[in-house]
Amino acid sequence: MKNIKRLCILLVAVFSVSVTFGQQITDLRINELLIKNEKNFIDEYGRHTPWVEIFNTSYNTVNIAGCYLTDDTTGLAAGNGNPNWYRIPSTDVKTQIPQRGHIVFYLDNSALYGTFHTNFDPNESKNNYVALISSNAKTLIHIFPYPASLRNSDKSFGAIVDGEPELEYLEYFTPGSTNKVDMDVTKSEKLMKSDPFGIGLAIISMAVVFSALVLIYIMLKVFGIFNRKKQKMNAAAQQATATSTSTPKPELVKDEESITGQEIAAIATALHLHLNSFHDEESEIITIETQSAVYSPWSQKHLTIKRVQRR
């Protein structure tokens, strides 16, 4: 009885492990593919080669070792496998994909370069897909179709959201990371994207400089007009001040028409009185009076004799 219980427990454990392992393997998805790699991701040898990204959709670590990558599923239906498939080595610990993690393989037809270098190149393939096959060579885990135009495009092709079936050309290359890039694009990046040759930026710069020069010219013109008007106003004010402060010249002679008879009579009367009434009549007699002083200037020698200084 105990042996039967032990056997049941062992079968359940093996079944659980196998189911868990099977679910983890089947949760792998080919997530992104780039064929024309000229300026993008490089391998450890510094080469630009095609690459494919595989995503683990589960929340457990999955070891992809022993599975197959191929661009030709011939032999899958028969369950016999295909010697041309690339078998992922099981001796590399880096083949373990963490939960919701990514792993990248280089499709460079250079399997001797290492674990993550396959034996096929999509540029030389007749088919437009990449397939991931389980280690039993019978189960197709995921097939990733792509358009033939991808071979001539410098963009990658992949899932819009990691692990989802909807595929499209991606705006950003994201090997080894999520395809859904949530980043704040700077203004310079937006401008570079909308105006890659800088023509718009050059036109805007020239317009700004020209507008600034026009504005400066207008300001100088206005200031010049204002200063000229101010100078004229100051000159006019100075002239008016000089005119108001200057003494007006008296009118010496009036027009004959402006002198009345009364004025003439008054002038004549004034002349008559001036000549006849206000002056004494001279008697034409000269009178000499003697000086009343008791001394004579002749007796004052100090006034008449010049003193000479002694040498």
One Martini backbone bead per residue (centre of mass of N, CA, C, O) as a GRO file, in nm:
protein
  311
    1MET     BB    1   0.059   0.063  -0.021
    2LYS     BB    2   0.304   0.249   0.005
    3ASN     BB    3   0.405   0.208  -0.284
    4ILE     BB    4   0.158   0.329  -0.421
    5LYS     BB    5   0.183   0.612  -0.300
    6ARG     BB    6   0.464   0.672  -0.404
    7LEU     BB    7   0.393   0.639  -0.702
    8CYS     BB    8   0.182   0.862  -0.714
    9ILE     BB    9   0.361   1.093  -0.623
   10LEU     BB   10   0.568   1.062  -0.850
   11LEU     BB   11   0.372   1.107  -1.087
   12VAL     BB   12   0.274   1.384  -1.004
   13ALA     BB   13   0.549   1.523  -1.005
   14VAL     BB   14   0.623   1.462  -1.298
   15PHE     BB   15   0.373   1.594  -1.419
   16SER     BB   16   0.418   1.875  -1.303
   17VAL     BB   17   0.693   1.926  -1.424
   18SER     BB   18   0.614   1.881  -1.720
   19VAL     BB   19   0.393   2.092  -1.732
   20THR     BB   20   0.565   2.331  -1.645
   21PHE     BB   21   0.776   2.305  -1.866
   22GLY     BB   22   0.578   2.321  -2.102
   23GLN     BB   23   0.461   2.601  -2.034
   24GLN     BB   24   0.726   2.758  -2.044
   25ILE     BB   25   0.807   2.700  -2.336
   26THR     BB   26   0.526   2.799  -2.464
   27ASP     BB   27   0.580   3.106  -2.359
   28LEU     BB   28   0.746   3.158  -2.592
   29ARG     BB   29   0.849   3.453  -2.796
   30ILE     BB   30   0.877   3.608  -3.087
   31ASN     BB   31   0.936   3.972  -3.081
   32GLU     BB   32   1.198   4.047  -3.272
   33LEU     BB   33   1.319   4.183  -3.602
   34LEU     BB   34   1.643   4.220  -3.775
   35ILE     BB   35   1.809   4.243  -4.091
   36LYS     BB   36   1.895   4.544  -4.161
   37ASN     BB   37   2.213   4.587  -4.020
   38GLU     BB   38   2.403   4.899  -4.009
   39LYS     BB   39   2.348   5.087  -3.711
   40ASN     BB   40   2.306   4.887  -3.491
   41PHE     BB   41   2.336   4.621  -3.340
   42ILE     BB   42   2.605   4.445  -3.182
   43ASP     BB   43   2.825   4.219  -3.135
   44GLU     BB   44   3.107   4.085  -2.973
   45TYR     BB   45   3.261   4.153  -3.270
   46GLY     BB   46   3.139   4.426  -3.405
   47ARG     BB   47   2.883   4.335  -3.567
   48HIS     BB   48   2.641   4.372  -3.827
   49THR     BB   49   2.356   4.178  -3.763
   50PRO     BB   50   2.115   3.982  -3.758
   51TRP     BB   51   1.821   3.971  -3.532
   52VAL     BB   52   1.663   3.801  -3.249
   53GLU     BB   53   1.381   3.807  -3.025
   54ILE     BB   54   1.306   3.659  -2.704
   55PHE     BB   55   1.010   3.603  -2.504
   56ASN     BB   56   0.903   3.580  -2.162
   57THR     BB   57   0.566   3.550  -2.052
   58SER     BB   58   0.637   3.446  -1.793
   59TYR     BB   59   0.696   3.398  -1.414
   60ASN     BB   60   0.940   3.218  -1.516
   61THR     BB   61   1.214   3.047  -1.560
   62VAL     BB   62   1.367   2.983  -1.883
   63ASN     BB   63   1.511   2.716  -2.070
   64ILE     BB   64   1.626   2.716  -2.413
   65ALA     BB   65   1.775   2.471  -2.414
   66GLY     BB   66   1.742   2.252  -2.708
   67CYS     BB   67   1.625   2.427  -2.895
   68TYR     BB   68   1.493   2.563  -3.205
   69LEU     BB   69   1.622   2.743  -3.490
   70THR     BB   70   1.441   2.861  -3.791
   71ASP     BB   71   1.360   2.899  -4.166
   72ASP     BB   72   1.276   2.574  -4.171
   73THR     BB   73   1.004   2.331  -4.121
   74THR     BB   74   1.121   2.090  -4.232
   75GLY     BB   75   1.006   1.790  -4.053
   76LEU     BB   76   0.784   1.859  -3.841
   77ALA     BB   77   0.540   1.683  -3.928
   78ALA     BB   78   0.707   1.405  -3.901
   79GLY     BB   79   0.907   1.427  -3.638
   80ASN     BB   80   1.233   1.427  -3.739
   81GLY     BB   81   1.342   1.675  -3.821
   82ASN     BB   82   1.643   1.895  -3.882
   83PRO     BB   83   1.979   1.939  -3.950
   84ASN     BB   84   1.942   2.263  -4.014
   85TRP     BB   85   1.886   2.319  -3.746
   86TYR     BB   86   1.919   2.521  -3.460
   87ARG     BB   87   2.083   2.419  -3.174
   88ILE     BB   88   2.070   2.495  -2.852
   89PRO     BB   89   2.284   2.498  -2.620
   90SER     BB   90   2.331   2.330  -2.282
   91THR     BB   91   2.619   2.484  -2.170
   92ASP     BB   92   2.465   2.762  -2.121
   93VAL     BB   93   2.351   2.983  -1.874
   94LYS     BB   94   2.232   3.214  -2.072
   95THR     BB   95   1.961   3.047  -2.161
   96GLN     BB   96   1.825   3.183  -1.930
   97ILE     BB   97   1.500   3.317  -1.884
   98PRO     BB   98   1.352   3.543  -1.732
   99GLN     BB   99   1.096   3.690  -1.618
  100ARG     BB  100   1.001   3.891  -1.862
  101GLY     BB  101   1.227   3.828  -2.065
  102HIS     BB  102   1.526   3.854  -2.275
  103ILE     BB  103   1.665   3.729  -2.595
  104VAL     BB  104   1.953   3.716  -2.821
  105PHE     BB  105   1.996   3.637  -3.172
  106TYR     BB  106   2.225   3.567  -3.432
  107LEU     BB  107   2.165   3.581  -3.794
  108ASP     BB  108   2.486   3.479  -3.939
  109ASN     BB  109   2.594   3.196  -4.012
  110SER     BB  110   2.776   3.153  -3.710
  111ALA     BB  111   2.796   2.902  -3.493
  112LEU     BB  112   3.108   2.921  -3.404
  113TYR     BB  113   3.078   3.197  -3.227
  114GLY     BB  114   2.828   3.072  -3.057
  115THR     BB  115   2.532   3.033  -2.896
  116PHE     BB  116   2.408   3.321  -3.038
  117HIS     BB  117   2.477   3.173  -3.320
  118THR     BB  118   2.359   3.090  -3.612
  119ASN     BB  119   2.302   2.878  -3.929
  120PHE     BB  120   2.140   3.140  -4.035
  121ASP     BB  121   2.009   3.368  -4.301
  122PRO     BB  122   1.750   3.571  -4.404
  123ASN     BB  123   1.889   3.674  -4.671
  124GLU     BB  124   1.903   3.346  -4.772
  125SER     BB  125   1.606   3.305  -4.759
  126LYS     BB  126   1.284   3.176  -4.884
  127ASN     BB  127   1.160   3.258  -4.620
  128ASN     BB  128   0.914   3.456  -4.403
  129TYR     BB  129   1.050   3.317  -4.130
  130VAL     BB  130   1.058   3.234  -3.773
  131ALA     BB  131   1.137   2.945  -3.573
  132LEU     BB  132   1.024   2.776  -3.266
  133ILE     BB  133   1.149   2.470  -3.130
  134SER     BB  134   1.143   2.217  -2.952
  135SER     BB  135   1.346   1.959  -2.822
  136ASN     BB  136   1.158   1.726  -2.971
  137ALA     BB  137   1.102   1.825  -3.279
  138LYS     BB  138   0.754   1.864  -3.270
  139THR     BB  139   0.716   2.147  -3.135
  140LEU     BB  140   0.559   2.448  -3.199
  141ILE     BB  141   0.597   2.737  -3.038
  142HIS     BB  142   0.690   2.958  -3.271
  143ILE     BB  143   0.586   3.182  -3.537
  144PHE     BB  144   0.754   3.442  -3.741
  145PRO     BB  145   0.626   3.661  -3.946
  146TYR     BB  146   0.743   3.846  -4.242
  147PRO     BB  147   0.814   4.079  -4.455
  148ALA     BB  148   1.005   4.111  -4.738
  149SER     BB  149   1.075   4.425  -4.688
  150LEU     BB  150   1.267   4.387  -4.437
  151ARG     BB  151   1.539   4.348  -4.601
  152ASN     BB  152   1.512   4.682  -4.686
  153SER     BB  153   1.496   4.766  -4.387
  154ASP     BB  154   1.585   4.988  -4.098
  155LYS     BB  155   1.367   4.825  -3.945
  156SER     BB  156   1.188   4.678  -3.713
  157PHE     BB  157   1.003   4.369  -3.630
  158GLY     BB  158   0.706   4.349  -3.413
  159ALA     BB  159   0.564   4.369  -3.121
  160ILE     BB  160   0.384   4.602  -2.970
  161VAL     BB  161   0.343   4.390  -2.747
  162ASP     BB  162   0.474   4.182  -2.552
  163GLY     BB  163   0.365   3.865  -2.685
  164GLU     BB  164   0.189   3.970  -2.901
  165PRO     BB  165   0.038   3.923  -3.224
  166GLU     BB  166   0.086   4.212  -3.294
  167LEU     BB  167   0.238   4.347  -3.587
  168GLU     BB  168   0.520   4.580  -3.658
  169TYR     BB  169   0.677   4.854  -3.722
  170LEU     BB  170   0.930   4.994  -3.541
  171GLU     BB  171   1.058   5.288  -3.410
  172TYR     BB  172   1.235   5.114  -3.213
  173PHE     BB  173   1.517   4.969  -3.094
  174THR     BB  174   1.484   4.657  -2.866
  175PRO     BB  175   1.724   4.479  -2.772
  176GLY     BB  176   1.651   4.321  -2.466
  177SER     BB  177   1.368   4.475  -2.466
  178THR     BB  178   1.101   4.647  -2.470
  179ASN     BB  179   0.881   4.762  -2.723
  180LYS     BB  180   0.743   4.951  -2.517
  181VAL     BB  181   0.810   5.286  -2.536
  182ASP     BB  182   0.832   5.500  -2.243
  183MET     BB  183   0.918   5.820  -2.346
  184ASP     BB  184   1.066   6.130  -2.334
  185VAL     BB  185   1.058   6.342  -2.588
  186THR     BB  186   1.243   6.567  -2.705
  187LYS     BB  187   1.255   6.849  -2.890
  188SER     BB  188   1.502   6.774  -3.058
  189GLU     BB  189   1.391   6.500  -3.154
  190LYS     BB  190   1.140   6.608  -3.291
  191LEU     BB  191   1.291   6.795  -3.486
  192MET     BB  192   1.464   6.573  -3.619
  193LYS     BB  193   1.219   6.414  -3.726
  194SER     BB  194   1.075   6.657  -3.887
  195ASP     BB  195   1.395   6.784  -3.947
  196PRO     BB  196   1.667   6.629  -4.066
  197PHE     BB  197   1.808   6.885  -4.245
  198GLY     BB  198   1.739   7.185  -4.120
  199ILE     BB  199   1.555   7.381  -4.285
  200GLY     BB  200   1.353   7.494  -4.084
  201LEU     BB  201   1.563   7.603  -3.884
  202ALA     BB  202   1.697   7.802  -4.080
  203ILE     BB  203   1.446   7.971  -4.142
  204ILE     BB  204   1.384   8.052  -3.853
  205SER     BB  205   1.653   8.191  -3.793
  206MET     BB  206   1.638   8.403  -4.019
  207ALA     BB  207   1.369   8.528  -3.926
  208VAL     BB  208   1.464   8.620  -3.649
  209VAL     BB  209   1.696   8.801  -3.740
  210PHE     BB  210   1.533   8.983  -3.931
  211SER     BB  211   1.329   9.080  -3.720
  212ALA     BB  212   1.536   9.209  -3.532
  213LEU     BB  213   1.646   9.417  -3.736
  214VAL     BB  214   1.379   9.559  -3.793
  215LEU     BB  215   1.323   9.643  -3.502
  216ILE     BB  216   1.578   9.812  -3.464
  217TYR     BB  217   1.524  10.011  -3.694
  218ILE     BB  218   1.256  10.122  -3.586
  219MET     BB  219   1.362  10.223  -3.316
  220LEU     BB  220   1.574  10.420  -3.430
  221LYS     BB  221   1.376  10.587  -3.596
  222VAL     BB  222   1.196  10.681  -3.364
  223PHE     BB  223   1.420  10.812  -3.195
  224GLY     BB  224   1.505  11.017  -3.408
  225ILE     BB  225   1.235  11.167  -3.433
  226PHE     BB  226   1.211  11.242  -3.135
  227ASN     BB  227   1.475  11.405  -3.114
  228ARG     BB  228   1.409  11.618  -3.330
  229LYS     BB  229   1.155  11.727  -3.195
  230LYS     BB  230   1.290  11.803  -2.930
  231GLN     BB  231   1.491  12.007  -3.050
  232LYS     BB  232   1.278  12.197  -3.171
  233MET     BB  233   1.134  12.259  -2.906
  234ASN     BB  234   1.382  12.377  -2.759
  235ALA     BB  235   1.441  12.603  -2.962
  236ALA     BB  236   1.166  12.743  -2.940
  237ALA     BB  237   1.181  12.797  -2.637
  238GLN     BB  238   1.441  12.971  -2.642
  239GLN     BB  239   1.334  13.186  -2.836
  240ALA     BB  240   1.094  13.275  -2.662
  241THR     BB  241   1.263  13.359  -2.416
  242ALA     BB  242   1.440  13.571  -2.559
  243THR     BB  243   1.203  13.753  -2.653
  244SER     BB  244   1.074  13.809  -2.365
  245THR     BB  245   1.356  13.929  -2.228
  246SER     BB  246   1.379  14.144  -2.423
  247THR     BB  247   1.419  14.484  -2.491
  248PRO     BB  248   1.229  14.710  -2.614
  249LYS     BB  249   1.222  14.947  -2.846
  250PRO     BB  250   1.176  15.263  -2.860
  251GLU     BB  251   0.967  15.508  -2.984
  252LEU     BB  252   1.078  15.805  -3.119
  253VAL     BB  253   0.878  15.811  -3.364
  254LYS     BB  254   0.591  15.937  -3.480
  255ASP     BB  255   0.340  15.972  -3.643
  256GLU     BB  256   0.175  16.240  -3.759
  257GLU     BB  257  -0.112  16.128  -3.733
  258SER     BB  258  -0.081  16.065  -3.406
  259ILE     BB  259  -0.066  16.379  -3.363
  260THR     BB  260  -0.210  16.613  -3.185
  261GLY     BB  261  -0.295  16.933  -3.109
  262GLN     BB  262  -0.259  16.923  -2.804
  263GLU     BB  263   0.033  16.817  -2.811
  264ILE     BB  264   0.153  17.056  -2.959
  265ALA     BB  265   0.076  17.269  -2.748
  266ALA     BB  266   0.229  17.145  -2.511
  267ILE     BB  267   0.511  17.159  -2.638
  268ALA     BB  268   0.521  17.464  -2.683
  269THR     BB  269   0.483  17.546  -2.388
  270ALA     BB  270   0.732  17.401  -2.276
  271LEU     BB  271   0.942  17.563  -2.444
  272HIS     BB  272   0.872  17.842  -2.342
  273LEU     BB  273   0.926  17.797  -2.044
  274HIS     BB  274   1.220  17.700  -2.073
  275LEU     BB  275   1.334  17.969  -2.215
  276ASN     BB  276   1.192  18.205  -2.008
  277SER     BB  277   1.133  18.108  -1.696
  278PHE     BB  278   1.380  17.906  -1.575
  279HIS     BB  279   1.584  18.158  -1.633
  280ASP     BB  280   1.820  18.378  -1.574
  281GLU     BB  281   1.939  18.688  -1.621
  282GLU     BB  282   2.211  18.811  -1.758
  283SER     BB  283   2.444  19.086  -1.674
  284GLU     BB  284   2.746  19.074  -1.778
  285ILE     BB  285   2.892  19.067  -1.485
  286ILE     BB  286   3.206  19.063  -1.327
  287THR     BB  287   3.293  18.918  -1.012
  288ILE     BB  288   3.553  18.991  -0.766
  289GLU     BB  289   3.662  18.820  -0.489
  290THR     BB  290   3.807  18.814  -0.196
  291GLN     BB  291   3.999  18.648   0.024
  292SER     BB  292   3.947  18.558   0.370
  293ALA     BB  293   4.222  18.467   0.417
  294VAL     BB  294   4.519  18.521   0.632
  295TYR     BB  295   4.667  18.363   0.420
  296SER     BB  296   4.930  18.288   0.192
  297PRO     BB  297   5.058  18.093  -0.053
  298TRP     BB  298   5.342  18.236  -0.057
  299SER     BB  299   5.406  18.161   0.259
  300GLN     BB  300   5.397  17.856   0.160
  301LYS     BB  301   5.676  17.678   0.110
  302HIS     BB  302   5.582  17.374   0.118
  303LEU     BB  303   5.419  17.432  -0.163
  304THR     BB  304   5.671  17.551  -0.358
  305ILE     BB  305   5.898  17.372  -0.243
  306LYS     BB  306   6.118  17.137  -0.343
  307ARG     BB  307   6.219  16.843  -0.228
  308VAL     BB  308   6.542  16.700  -0.171
  309GLN     BB  309   6.702  16.421  -0.158
  310ARG     BB  310   6.935  16.262   0.009
  311ARG     BB  311   7.248  16.072  -0.064
   0.00000   0.00000   0.00000
